[in-house]
């Protein structure tokens, strides 16, 4: 353990929760202060390390978010939209920086985050890896340089257990491409093609989602013009890249003014 910021991990039994708990305990820059799970989960009361089948880490899994957050400097949250919206208010009440990697949120969830950000530091991103956020910036620049004669298609692939599509990262890339072209993504997004669809609309930004096996995350942005294609790609082979980005965001958020931030802010892009 260290004397760094005290970190609480939400959804501790999930893939990202377990990775975050390991890295927080090993980082030397933060203190793993708590691990949360939903009431009734069979990990409640157990040491997070032994629950994962590893060495004890001295932190018991709890269902009491309020008590855990009162002793925390930051909450890292890769859970579900409903859980994140609920935790946003609790983190704001406790003054704990809320780092959010949850995807698939609806407007009501985003409204809850905006309300929390009026009083707290909220750092939210569809993807927290350095490489992906650089790809987002490059996508914005390429889209700004090329007109609508270049069709934009975004393809993403993830493991079979992912429940939302397109991925949050794909939507980040789509939003960056739309911003580069000076349009709203909602006005040009094409997310489903089946049957007789007709010709592709000029200026549309298309999305395709692949699911299978244990794919951590693969994203391609294709700019297809007459006679040439530009393909930008990011492949994640280890979800630790997302956990490291989340820990970096939790450290960056300490002492910041309340508000909504993204990884562009954290990375100074």
Residue pairs with C-beta under 8 A, 6 or more apart in sequence:
1 25
1 31
1 32
1 58
2 27
2 28
2 29
2 30
2 31
3 31
4 27
4 28
4 29
4 30
4 31
4 251
5 30
5 31
5 73
5 74
5 250
5 251
5 254
6 30
6 31
6 33
6 34
6 71
6 72
6 73
6 74
7 24
7 30
7 31
7 32
7 33
7 34
7 72
7 73
7 74
7 75
7 76
7 247
7 250
8 33
8 34
8 35
8 36
8 68
8 69
8 72
8 74
8 75
8 76
8 96
9 17
9 20
9 21
9 24
9 32
9 34
9 35
9 36
9 75
9 76
10 17
10 36
10 65
10 75
10 76
10 77
10 78
10 79
10 83
10 84
10 87
11 17
11 36
11 37
11 77
11 78
11 79
11 80
11 83
12 18
12 21
12 35
12 36
12 37
12 43
12 48
12 51
12 61
13 37
13 41
13 43
13 51
13 61
14 78
14 79
15 239
16 78
16 101
16 239
16 242
16 243
17 35
17 78
18 52
19 239
19 240
19 242
19 243
20 76
20 78
20 243
20 246
20 247
21 32
21 35
21 48
21 49
21 52
21 57
21 59
22 52
22 54
23 240
23 243
23 244
23 247
24 30
24 31
24 32
24 76
24 247
25 32
25 49
25 57
25 59
27 247
29 247
29 251
30 74
30 247
30 250
30 251
32 48
32 57
32 59
33 59
33 68
33 71
33 72
33 73
34 59
34 62
34 68
34 69
34 71
34 72
35 48
35 59
35 60
35 61
35 62
36 61
36 62
36 63
36 65
36 68
37 43
37 44
37 61
37 62
37 63
38 63
38 83
39 63
40 63
41 61
41 63
43 51
43 61
44 61
44 62
44 63
45 60
45 61
45 62
46 60
46 61
47 56
47 57
47 58
47 59
47 60
47 61
48 57
48 59
48 60
48 61
49 55
49 56
49 57
49 58
49 59
50 56
51 61
62 68
65 87
65 90
66 90
66 93
66 94
69 75
69 90
69 91
69 93
69 94
69 96
70 94
72 94
72 96
73 96
73 97
73 250
73 254
74 96
74 97
74 98
74 99
74 250
74 253
74 254
75 87
75 91
75 96
75 97
75 98
75 99
76 99
76 101
76 246
76 247
76 250
77 83
77 84
77 87
77 98
77 99
77 100
77 101
77 102
78 100
78 101
78 102
78 242
78 246
79 87
79 102
80 102
80 104
81 102
81 104
81 105
81 106
81 109
82 109
83 102
84 100
84 102
84 105
84 109
84 113
85 105
85 108
85 109
85 112
85 113
86 112
87 98
88 98
88 100
88 112
88 113
88 115
88 116
88 120
88 122
89 112
89 115
89 116
91 97
91 98
91 116
91 120
92 98
92 116
92 117
92 119
92 120
95 120
96 120
97 120
97 121
97 122
97 123
97 250
97 253
97 254
97 256
98 116
98 120
98 121
98 122
98 123
99 123
99 124
99 128
99 246
99 249
99 250
99 253
100 113
100 122
100 123
100 124
100 125
101 124
101 125
101 126
101 127
101 128
101 242
101 246
103 126
103 164
103 167
103 168
103 171
104 163
104 164
104 168
105 113
113 122
113 124
113 260
114 260
116 122
117 258
117 259
117 260
118 258
119 258
120 258
121 253
121 256
121 257
121 258
121 259
121 261
122 259
122 260
122 261
123 249
123 250
123 252
123 253
123 261
123 262
123 263
123 265
123 266
124 260
124 261
124 262
125 133
125 168
125 172
125 245
125 249
125 262
125 263
126 167
126 168
126 169
126 170
126 171
126 172
127 133
127 167
127 168
127 169
127 172
127 217
127 242
127 245
127 263
128 241
128 242
128 243
128 245
128 246
128 248
128 249
128 263
129 234
129 236
129 241
129 242
129 244
129 245
130 241
130 245
130 267
131 234
131 236
131 241
132 169
132 172
132 219
132 234
132 236
133 245
133 263
133 264
133 267
133 269
134 269
135 173
135 219
135 221
135 232
135 233
135 234
136 172
136 173
136 176
136 264
137 176
137 264
137 269
138 232
139 173
139 176
139 177
139 180
139 221
139 232
140 176
140 177
140 179
140 180
141 180
142 180
142 221
142 223
142 230
142 232
143 152
143 176
143 177
143 178
143 179
143 180
143 181
143 223
144 180
144 181
145 180
146 223
146 225
146 230
148 181
148 202
148 203
149 225
149 226
150 223
150 224
150 225
150 230
151 200
151 204
151 206
151 222
151 223
151 224
151 225
152 177
152 204
152 205
152 206
152 221
152 222
152 223
152 224
153 205
153 206
153 207
153 208
153 221
153 222
153 224
154 166
154 170
154 173
154 174
154 177
154 205
154 206
154 207
154 208
154 219
154 220
154 221
154 222
155 170
155 207
155 208
155 209
155 210
155 219
155 220
155 222
156 165
156 166
156 167
156 169
156 170
156 207
156 208
156 209
156 210
156 217
156 218
156 219
156 220
157 209
157 210
157 211
157 212
157 215
157 217
157 218
157 219
158 167
158 209
158 210
158 211
158 215
158 216
158 217
158 218
159 211
159 212
159 213
159 214
159 215
159 216
160 211
160 212
160 213
160 214
162 211
165 209
165 211
166 174
166 191
166 207
166 209
167 209
167 217
167 219
169 217
169 219
170 207
170 209
170 219
171 185
173 219
173 221
174 185
174 189
174 205
174 207
175 185
177 185
177 205
177 221
178 184
178 185
178 188
178 205
181 203
183 203
185 205
188 203
188 204
188 205
189 204
189 205
189 207
190 200
190 201
190 204
190 205
190 206
190 207
191 206
191 207
193 206
200 206
216 236
216 237
216 238
216 239
217 234
217 235
217 236
217 239
218 233
218 234
218 235
218 236
219 233
219 234
220 231
220 232
220 233
221 231
221 232
221 233
222 229
222 230
222 231
222 232
223 229
223 230
223 231
236 242
245 263
245 266
248 266
249 263
249 266
252 265
252 266
253 261
253 266
263 269
